């Protein structure tokens, strides 16, 4: 399914990433691979508004401007400091490489060739001294010819062609050994320089200090507290949860996953808390306080709340949509017995309820606003270009291979296992830019399967977000170059964490991954490497934006959308982060080329 990427397993016992050019294939996963050819040239991040108090619009505008200015100045200063380190690293590498190339030929050839004595000479040495004398006499046979042709350093030797080496008296097999060893030594020099600089400074002191918005900690929590939920309301919540998560006679829609149902209950607690605090509500709170009846006018309270979220709280579109979805499900629960719809006859569930129609209109309107929605989070502090992400994968692999800390102390095995787990997560996301849930619920033997020598991810309709729409998902082949890393983690590193489950990823305590585990794992390693507060869901945005800015065809992008489990319209409206100028650039270039002969 894939062509070449990422892991060169030829001679190096520890696989390393290399971004080689990739062949064109017809699969959507191959489209992701195409992005690596350009290398040489969740849940979306937002701060939840559930526990924030609103600024006034004018006050908020000034605070937002001051906040972004301060954050940008601090970020720019620290990026410059990091760039100094990166420049130093590059300069050190160049200096070490030049020093290596300036070595005299004869001592270098002798040191390299001694380990291959039997292969070069064709017999076992009687002793080390004899072997050295024999090897020196063999080298002296072609050194004069090299000196005569002004080839006196290692750098000059390794630029020769095989045909030139033969003409100068160097046996072809011997010359290949020299070239192979030179490649390994150059690679070792580069890796050593990278490891020397792995004590990179984070762009911020810690992850909590990196703020994406200007909302302050003084803002109060308006969510309905446990102490404010009486027995009757608690019973209503339980019945609502049961309605969402179980099958029953007369149901019009498929049941929801438990995690979604719990999210919707949290949403209702937010709405009820807002009603209690902002509407001067003094009566008994029930679920009917949100939607009093099934009429269209019953949606007024929810409209006011969503408008407050948008204008005063600056809540993200995704949060507002979750509120509407939770209340839409509430309408179906409260007024289920009033609906006479039969979905088996092709009718849309609950489409005869005015309140459901009104909330569906609100959901569509809110979603359309997302296209032009002002982003309140500072994009600069979380966005990575695709090539930057690929560098993070390489650096994470190097951290996973680190055995001692900066003080020279040996790193405990469980800590190293967590580092390897972080690298594996980044590498898998590069090839399979899927939602966090896929990796959180990746279960060995169920959704993560090995057939022959290949590893696959297999999802049924219940295993991914849009399974109800798209059904069984086509099996996703994990690129063969990741097999060794995946199996190394499963067989050697995962047991160091003593997992009590079959999920691929595990907490350091051995417990199954929680709801935010994948996000935390990903964010922590990316922050360490870049100083940015990126989350795993943004990898989907990165790859879509990168490929839409490349020469990918519409057919390939459509296949990518199917591969990633969403529609083409969703790809364009939600995942594409290009600016308008970037989007129209091909049209400008097309017109310029069309008229390039004009006015010459």
Secondary structure by P-SEA (a helix, b strand, c coil): cccccccccccccbbbbbbcbbbbcccaaaaaaaaaaaccccccccccccccccccaaaaaaaaaaaaaaaaaaaaaaaaaaaaaaaaaaaaaaaaaaaaaacccaaaaaaaaccccccccccccccaaaaaaaaaaaaaccaaaaaaaccccaaaaaaccaaaaaaacccaaaaaaaaaaaaaaaaaaaaaaaaaacccccccccccccccccccccccccccccccccaaaaaaaaaaaaaacccccccccccccaaaaaaaaaaaaaaaaaaaccccccccccccccccccccccaaaaaaaaaaacccccccaaaaaaaaaaaaaaaaaacccccccccccccccccccaaaaaaaaaaaaaaaaccccccccccccccccaaaaaaaaaaaaaaaacccccccccccaaaaaaaaaaaaaaaaaacccccaaaaaaccccccccccccbbbbbbccccccccccccccccccccccaaaaaaaaacccccccccccccccccccccccccaaaaaaaaaaaaaaccccccccaaaaaaaaaaaaccccaaaaaaaaaaacccaaaaacccccccccccaaaaaaaaaaaaccccc
